[in-house]
Amino acid sequence: MAFEELKQRQSVMWGNGPYERVTDTLADAHDVVVGRIAAQPGERWLDLATGTGAVAKKAARAGAAVTGIDLSPALIETAKREAARCYRCDAETGSSDYSVRTREDIFVMARSKHEDARKQRAVFTKRLTVSKATHFHPEVASLDDIVFLPANLSRLVIDPYRDACRVETGLGGGRLTLRSPFLVGGLDEAPEAVRRAATHAVTECGLAYVGRSSPAEGVPWLQLLGEGEQPDATAAAVITRWPDRREMPGPDEIRPLQGIAAAAAELPEAIPFALEAGYDLLVLEGSGPLAGAWPELSGAPDLSVLRDAIRILRELNREEDIELLYFGGVRSGTDAAKLIGLGANAVIVGMSLALAVGGQIDNGSIAFYGDIEQADRNEKAELFLNALRTEASIMPRCTGKTVIHNLEPEDLRSISVVTAQACGIPLAGFNPRLAAASS
């Protein structure tokens, strides 16, 4: 058989069926390929036998300039349609925090079992890889522009990476104990099946839920109290939104923990009031009201809310008198470790968990489809929260810490000016003392 005839036959064979369905089953292998080769901005890739372009798309999202070729014109046309669809998805429904690439990472985390070391290694390698792109002047601050300072650059360390890192978190003087510094919230508008999955995962992972209604009996619950609503006797904490100045009656040992939620502009008034009233928790809303409908899709989170809260507490010499829960754009254990280094006691996860259990961003909201069994949603939610805990425990060890709450701003650097300013941490490669001396 002549070679050209063989090519023609193969082209027809591969182009006759919906090959894109096959590529979905190979997603794990594609992740490994792109992760191992570590596609970087500015690189040029040639993807031979690209098929429907699955590997090419992943490499392109990592920043590489990719050209795909295939002997089947039908597959090439499919690849072009898929590339155009993904571009529209990023441009129309994605954001700097929930782009297609980020959502793919979340999907992987929600499908990776604890014993799957290969997948976990690929995820951690990706987290610790700094982009080669020069972007000192992005428009908004981003957690992606914060990096950990290796331990050997900041202190004398003797093999701390060999020790386990403690991530247990106590709130309210230990009255509420979490196995890791995560709470689940922002799901009040989610379907019942999604809330059940969140409840299952919270229970199995030893965490707590934040919302307007109780998730289930026996599940630690921080109640978001709306105007005119009354505290529930089963709530472990009651959180009002500034300027609601309600105070819970009763002695400290029997009343629920009390908190107040506020955005950056509200902190100068909210913090002094909360301290005077003896509140236990301050919820920092980096992405709009926690009780709103998918507030994390409104835009990039305001990271300055954490910087400003720490500054006000220090000015009042009350930094240890209230605990900070951060909400907004938390997608990974690495994000959580960075926020804890900046001063948060714990973080609230919402949108990322919704995506992990099958949510799809659609026109500024999120849609869920009924083709996922409840058991599958439960498993994905639990695997995702476990992945967050594992990842969050590894990042402090890179800085020489064996307790996540020992992370501090000195362990962090920013690779963009706007993020350095928003978070109050140094810009990598910039020594402010030398700059002051030369000015």
C-alpha positions in Angstrom: 0.0 0.0 0.0 1.4 3.4 -1.0 2.1 5.8 1.9 -0.3 8.5 0.6 -3.1 5.9 0.4 -2.3 4.8 4.0 -2.5 8.4 5.1 -5.8 8.9 3.4 -7.3 5.8 5.0 -6.0 6.8 8.5 -7.4 10.3 8.0 -10.9 8.9 7.2 -10.8 6.5 10.1 -9.8 9.0 12.7 -12.1 11.7 11.4 -15.2 9.5 11.2 -16.1 9.5 14.9 -16.4 12.0 17.8 -12.8 11.7 18.9 -13.2 14.5 21.4 -15.0 12.0 23.6 -11.9 9.8 23.7 -9.6 12.7 24.6 -11.7 13.3 27.7 -10.6 9.9 29.0 -6.9 10.9 28.4 -7.0 14.2 30.4 -4.8 12.8 33.2 -2.1 11.8 30.7 -2.3 15.2 29.0 -1.9 17.0 32.3 1.3 14.9 33.0 2.7 15.7 29.5 2.2 19.4 29.8 3.3 19.4 33.5 6.5 17.4 32.8 7.6 19.6 29.9 6.5 22.7 31.8 5.2 24.9 29.1 6.2 28.5 29.6 5.2 31.9 28.1 7.4 32.6 25.1 8.1 29.0 24.1 7.1 27.6 20.7 5.5 24.2 20.6 4.7 21.8 17.7 2.0 19.3 18.6 2.3 16.4 16.1 -0.9 14.3 15.7 -2.7 16.9 17.6 -6.1 15.3 17.2 -8.7 17.6 18.7 -6.0 19.7 20.2 -6.3 18.7 23.8 -2.6 18.9 24.6 -2.2 22.0 22.4 -4.9 23.9 24.4 -3.3 23.0 27.7 0.1 24.2 26.6 -1.4 27.4 25.1 -3.1 28.2 28.4 0.3 27.9 30.1 1.5 30.6 27.8 3.3 28.7 25.0 2.7 29.5 21.3 1.4 26.2 19.9 0.9 24.9 16.4 -0.9 21.6 16.0 -0.9 19.4 12.9 -2.8 16.2 12.1 -3.3 14.1 9.0 -7.1 14.2 9.5 -8.8 17.5 8.3 -11.9 16.6 10.3 -9.9 16.5 13.5 -8.2 19.8 12.7 -11.6 21.4 12.1 -12.7 20.1 15.5 -9.5 21.3 17.2 -10.1 24.8 15.7 -13.7 24.9 17.0 -12.5 23.7 20.4 -9.8 26.4 20.5 -12.3 29.1 19.6 -14.7 27.9 22.2 -12.1 27.9 24.9 -11.0 31.4 23.9 -14.6 32.6 24.2 -14.9 30.8 27.5 -11.9 32.6 28.9 -12.8 36.0 27.4 -16.5 35.9 28.3 -17.0 33.8 31.4 -13.5 33.5 32.9 -11.7 35.9 35.1 -8.2 36.4 36.4 -9.1 34.1 39.3 -11.4 31.5 37.6 -10.0 31.2 34.1 -10.2 27.9 32.1 -6.7 27.0 33.3 -7.6 27.5 36.9 -10.8 25.6 36.6 -8.9 22.7 35.1 -6.6 22.7 38.1 -9.7 22.6 40.4 -11.1 19.6 38.4 -7.9 17.7 38.8 -7.8 18.4 42.5 -11.4 17.1 42.8 -10.5 13.9 41.1 -7.1 13.1 42.7 -7.1 10.6 45.5 -4.6 10.9 48.4 -2.5 7.9 47.2 -2.1 9.4 43.7 1.3 10.8 44.2 1.9 11.5 40.5 -1.0 13.9 40.2 -0.2 15.6 43.4 3.4 16.0 42.4 2.3 17.7 39.1 0.0 20.1 41.0 2.7 21.1 43.5 5.3 21.6 40.8 2.9 23.9 39.0 2.2 25.9 42.1 5.9 26.5 42.8 6.7 27.4 39.2 6.9 31.2 38.7 5.9 32.4 35.2 8.8 33.6 33.1 6.5 36.4 31.7 7.5 39.9 32.8 4.4 41.5 34.3 5.4 44.1 36.9 2.5 46.3 35.9 -0.7 44.2 35.8 -4.0 46.1 36.4 -5.1 44.3 39.6 -3.4 42.6 42.5 -3.5 38.8 42.4 -2.5 35.9 44.7 -0.8 34.4 41.7 1.8 37.2 41.9 2.8 36.2 45.5 5.7 33.8 45.9 7.2 32.0 48.9 10.7 33.0 50.0 12.8 29.8 50.3 13.8 29.1 53.9 17.5 29.2 53.1 17.2 32.8 52.1 15.6 34.0 55.3 16.8 31.9 58.2 19.0 29.0 59.3 17.0 25.8 58.7 17.9 22.2 59.4 15.8 19.9 57.2 12.3 21.2 58.2 10.9 19.6 55.1 11.3 16.2 56.8 8.7 17.2 59.5 5.0 17.2 59.1 3.3 20.6 59.0 0.5 21.2 61.5 -2.6 22.8 59.9 -5.1 22.4 62.8 -6.9 25.7 63.4 -8.7 26.9 66.5 -11.2 29.8 66.4 -12.7 31.7 69.3 -10.1 30.7 71.7 -10.3 27.1 70.7 -14.1 26.9 71.1 -14.3 25.9 67.4 -11.6 23.5 66.1 -11.0 22.8 62.5 -8.6 20.1 61.1 -7.3 22.6 58.6 -7.8 26.4 58.1 -10.7 26.1 55.7 -14.4 26.9 56.0 -17.0 26.4 53.3 -19.4 29.3 52.4 -20.9 31.3 49.7 -23.2 28.5 48.6 -26.5 29.8 49.8 -27.7 30.1 46.2 -26.5 26.7 45.2 -28.9 23.7 44.5 -29.7 21.3 47.3 -27.5 18.6 45.7 -24.5 20.9 45.9 -25.1 22.0 49.5 -25.5 18.3 50.4 -22.1 17.6 48.8 -20.6 20.5 50.7 -22.1 19.2 54.0 -20.7 15.7 53.4 -17.2 17.1 52.7 -17.2 19.5 55.6 -18.2 16.6 58.0 -15.6 14.2 56.6 -12.8 16.8 56.6 -13.6 18.2 60.1 -14.3 21.7 58.9 -17.2 24.2 59.3 -19.9 25.7 57.1 -20.8 29.4 56.7 -24.2 30.3 55.5 -27.7 31.6 56.2 -29.2 28.2 57.0 -28.0 25.1 58.9 -26.5 22.5 56.6 -27.3 19.5 58.8 -27.6 18.5 62.4 -24.2 18.2 64.1 -22.3 20.1 61.4 -20.4 23.1 62.8 -22.2 26.1 61.4 -21.4 29.8 61.3 -24.8 31.5 60.8 -24.9 34.5 58.5 -27.6 36.6 60.1 -29.7 38.8 57.8 -31.6 41.9 58.9 -34.5 41.0 61.1 -33.4 37.4 61.5 -32.8 35.8 64.8 -29.8 33.6 65.9 -30.3 29.9 65.7 -29.6 27.9 68.9 -27.6 25.3 66.9 -25.1 27.8 65.4 -21.5 27.7 66.6 -21.1 31.3 65.6 -23.4 34.2 64.5 -22.1 36.6 61.9 -23.8 39.9 61.1 -22.9 42.3 58.3 -21.7 45.8 59.1 -23.4 48.1 60.0 -25.7 45.7 61.9 -24.5 46.3 65.5 -26.3 43.5 67.2 -24.8 41.9 70.4 -25.5 38.4 71.5 -26.7 38.2 75.2 -25.3 35.8 77.7 -22.0 34.9 79.2 -19.1 34.0 76.8 -19.1 30.3 77.7 -22.6 29.6 76.5 -23.3 32.2 73.8 -22.2 31.4 70.3 -19.1 33.0 68.8 -19.9 36.4 67.4 -18.5 37.9 64.2 -19.0 40.8 61.8 -18.4 40.8 58.1 -17.1 43.9 56.3 -15.4 45.1 53.1 -12.2 47.2 53.0 -14.0 50.6 53.0 -16.0 49.6 56.1 -13.1 48.5 58.3 -12.2 51.9 59.9 -15.6 51.9 61.6 -16.3 48.1 61.8 -13.1 47.1 63.6 -13.3 49.5 66.6 -16.9 48.6 67.1 -16.2 44.8 66.9 -13.3 45.1 69.4 -15.4 47.3 71.8 -18.3 44.8 71.6 -16.0 41.8 72.3 -16.6 40.1 68.9 -14.6 37.0 68.3 -14.4 37.0 64.5 -14.0 39.5 61.6 -15.0 38.2 58.2 -13.0 40.1 55.5 -15.1 40.3 52.3 -12.6 40.5 49.5 -15.2 39.6 46.8 -18.4 41.3 48.0 -21.0 40.2 50.5 -20.6 36.5 51.5 -24.3 36.0 51.6 -24.7 37.3 48.0 -25.3 35.3 44.8 -21.8 34.0 43.7 -20.0 37.2 44.7 -16.6 35.8 43.7 -17.6 36.1 40.0 -18.0 39.9 40.4 -14.3 40.5 39.7 -10.8 40.1 41.2 -10.8 40.0 45.0 -9.7 43.1 46.9 -6.6 41.8 48.7 -6.1 45.2 50.4 -8.9 44.2 52.9 -6.5 42.0 54.7 -3.6 44.5 54.7 -5.9 47.3 56.0 -7.4 45.1 58.7 -3.9 44.2 60.0 -2.9 47.8 59.9 -5.9 49.1 61.9 -5.5 46.4 64.5 -1.9 47.2 65.0 -2.6 50.9 65.3 -5.1 50.0 68.0 -2.6 47.5 69.6 -5.3 44.9 69.4 -3.9 42.5 66.8 -4.5 39.4 68.9 -8.0 40.3 70.1 -10.0 39.2 67.1 -9.6 36.5 64.5 -9.7 37.1 60.8 -11.6 34.9 58.3 -10.8 35.9 54.6 -13.3 35.3 51.8 -12.7 35.9 48.1 -11.0 34.0 45.3 -9.5 31.2 47.3 -8.8 28.4 44.7 -6.1 26.3 46.3 -4.1 25.4 49.4 -1.3 27.6 48.1 -3.7 30.6 48.1 -4.7 29.8 51.6 -1.1 29.5 52.8 -0.3 32.9 51.2 -3.4 34.5 52.9 -2.4 33.0 56.3 1.1 34.4 55.8 -0.5 37.8 55.2 -2.4 37.6 58.5 -5.6 35.6 58.1 -6.5 32.9 60.6 -8.6 30.9 58.2 -10.1 31.2 54.8 -13.6 30.6 53.4 -13.9 28.5 50.2 -16.9 28.9 47.9 -16.7 29.2 44.2 -13.8 26.8 43.8 -15.7 24.1 45.7 -18.8 24.8 43.5 -16.6 24.2 40.4 -15.1 21.1 41.9 -18.5 19.4 42.2 -19.5 20.2 38.6 -20.5 23.9 38.4 -20.0 25.7 35.2 -19.6 29.5 34.9 -22.3 31.0 32.7 -22.9 34.7 32.1 -21.8 35.9 35.5 -23.4 33.1 37.4 -22.9 29.4 37.9 -25.0 26.5 36.6 -25.2 22.9 37.7 -26.5 20.1 35.7 -28.2 17.0 36.9 -26.0 14.4 35.1 -23.8 13.9 38.2 -24.8 11.4 40.9 -25.0 12.7 44.5 -22.3 10.2 45.5 -20.0 11.6 42.8 -20.5 15.1 44.0 -19.9 14.1 47.6 -16.6 12.4 46.6 -15.4 15.3 44.5 -16.1 17.8 47.3 -14.3 15.7 49.8 -11.3 15.1 47.5 -11.0 18.8 46.8 -11.0 19.8 50.4 -8.5 17.1 51.2 -6.3 18.4 48.4 -6.5 21.9 49.8 -5.4 20.7 53.2 -2.5 18.7 51.8 -1.3 21.5 49.6 -1.6 24.0 52.4 0.5 21.9 54.6 3.4 21.6 52.1 3.8 25.3 51.3 4.9 26.3 54.8 7.6 23.6 54.8 9.2 25.3 51.8 9.7 28.4 54.0 11.1 26.4 56.9 7.9 26.3 59.0 6.2 23.2 60.5 3.1 25.0 61.6 1.0 26.8 59.0 0.1 29.6 61.4 3.7 30.5 61.9 3.8 31.8 58.3 4.3 35.6 58.2 4.6 38.4 55.6 8.4 38.0 55.8 8.0 34.6 54.1 6.4 36.2 51.0 7.4 38.4 48.1 5.4 39.9 45.3 6.5 39.8 41.6 4.2 42.7 40.7 4.1 46.3 42.0 0.3 46.4 42.3 0.2 43.2 44.4 3.1 44.4 46.6 1.1 47.5 47.4 -2.2 45.8 47.9 -0.7 43.2 50.3 1.9 45.3 52.0 4.8 42.9 51.2 8.1 43.6 49.5 8.6 43.5 45.8 11.0 40.7 44.8 14.4 42.0 44.0 13.7 45.4 45.7 15.4 46.5 48.9 13.5 49.5 50.3 16.3 50.4 52.7 18.8 50.7 49.8 16.2 52.6 47.7 15.7 55.1 50.6 19.4 55.5 51.0 19.9 56.4 47.4 17.0 58.8 47.1 
